[in-house]
Amino acid sequence: MNEVNREKIVSELKSIPGLKGIVACGDGYNITESAILLYYVPEELFFQELDQTISRVDDAGLLIEYSLREIRLVDLAIADCLEGRITIQHSSGHPFGIVNSSYAAEIHYGRILWESTNHPITTLKEKLAMEGPYPEKLRQATIAYFMREAALSLGNGHSAAMQGGIHYASGSFFQAACSWVQVIHALNQQFLLSEKGGLKRANELPISPKQFRVRVNQVYRYFAANNPKLAYCEIDMLENEMNVLVRSFAETREG
């Protein structure tokens, strides 16, 4: 989306009652800057007027991909992240689920296009940055939570695979791999927007298993070939490497 179109979209949207901020969000992997996040107060927002405005924008050829964000819920998510509380909300279109830290990631990466006079998005950015570029409590909590999730998923999947349940085992490995992606981002002190593109980005971060993306994809190929033994041979090596990375992090922090 070019800057002229973006300005036209903002000029159309910013007058809608209840809308408090318009943000372009993207880290180059998961959400492109063509995506617009609309932060709002639910009891004040005129949803019908919003729908009409979006339709008018689309009719004018200014195609817009947007998502609504209730500003108070985002504020609560950031507060939880700063205190090291991790939650996952299961939602259609998100096979892994929406981790509350993704809302913090949107604020971290987001570029403010417009906000109301009390500057709510700026306030959220400042709140998130209070403990530096990546909150340490969030880092520790993410690592602990998702290493545990990965181990549980792999245990369940292995039992199923040995009984011929390749479909279930593949889904369990997906959950484990997504959990590892969360851990790798936390180890590197990087916010993660969603599971989309997360594997690619995790592969490019300095603290990550060697050839992480290639090896994860190879596991899926082994499952597709009905070869769970080879799949779990690779999975076990990946899990061991993840455990080594996490132990090194813990030793560095304690030292």
URSULUR-V567247 format. One record per residue. RES is the residue in one small letter. D_FIRST is the distance of its C-alpha to the first C-alpha in whole Angstrom. Layout:
RES;D_FIRST, RES;D_FIRST
This chain:
m;0, n;4, e;7, v;8, n;7, r;7, e;10, k;11, i;10, v;12, s;15, e;16, l;16, k;18, s;21, i;22, p;25, g;25, l;21, k;22, g;18, i;15, v;13, a;10, c;12, g;12, d;15, g;14, y;16, n;16, i;13, t;9, e;7, s;5, a;9, i;10, l;14, l;16, y;20, y;23, v;26, p;28, e;31, e;29, l;26, f;26, f;24, q;25, e;23, l;20, d;20, q;21, t;18, i;16, s;17, r;17, v;13, d;13, d;16, a;14, g;12, l;9, l;9, i;9, e;10, y;13, s;16, l;19, r;21, e;24, i;25, r;28, l;28, v;25, d;28, l;31, a;29, i;28, a;32, d;33, c;31, l;33, e;36, g;36, r;35, i;33, t;33, i;31, q;30, h;30, s;27, s;27, g;24, h;25, p;28, f;29, g;28, i;26, v;27, n;27, s;26, s;23, y;22, a;24, a;21, e;18, i;20, h;20, y;17, g;15, r;14, i;15, l;13, w;16, e;20, s;23, t;26, n;27, h;24, p;25, i;22, t;23, t;26, l;25, k;24, e;27, k;29, l;27, a;28, m;32, e;33, g;31, p;28, y;29, p;32, e;35, k;36, l;33, r;33, q;37, a;36, t;33, i;36, a;39, y;37, f;35, m;38, r;40, e;38, a;38, a;41, l;42, s;40, l;41, g;45, n;44, g;42, h;45, s;48, a;46, a;46, m;49, q;50, g;48, g;45, i;42, h;40, y;40, a;40, s;37, g;35, s;37, f;36, f;33, q;33, a;35, a;32, c;30, s;32, w;33, v;29, q;29, v;32, i;31, h;28, a;30, l;33, n;30, q;29, q;25, f;24, l;23, l;20, s;21, e;23, k;20, g;20, g;23, l;25, k;24, r;23, a;27, n;28, e;26, l;28, p;31, i;33, s;33, p;35, k;36, q;33, f;32, r;30, v;32, r;35, v;33, n;32, q;36, v;37, y;35, r;37, y;40, f;40, a;39, a;42, n;44, n;45, p;45, k;47, l;45, a;42, y;44, c;45, e;41, i;40, d;43, m;43, l;39, e;40, n;43, e;40, m;38, n;42, v;42, l;39, v;40, r;43, s;42, f;40, a;43, e;45, t;43, r;42, e;46, g;47
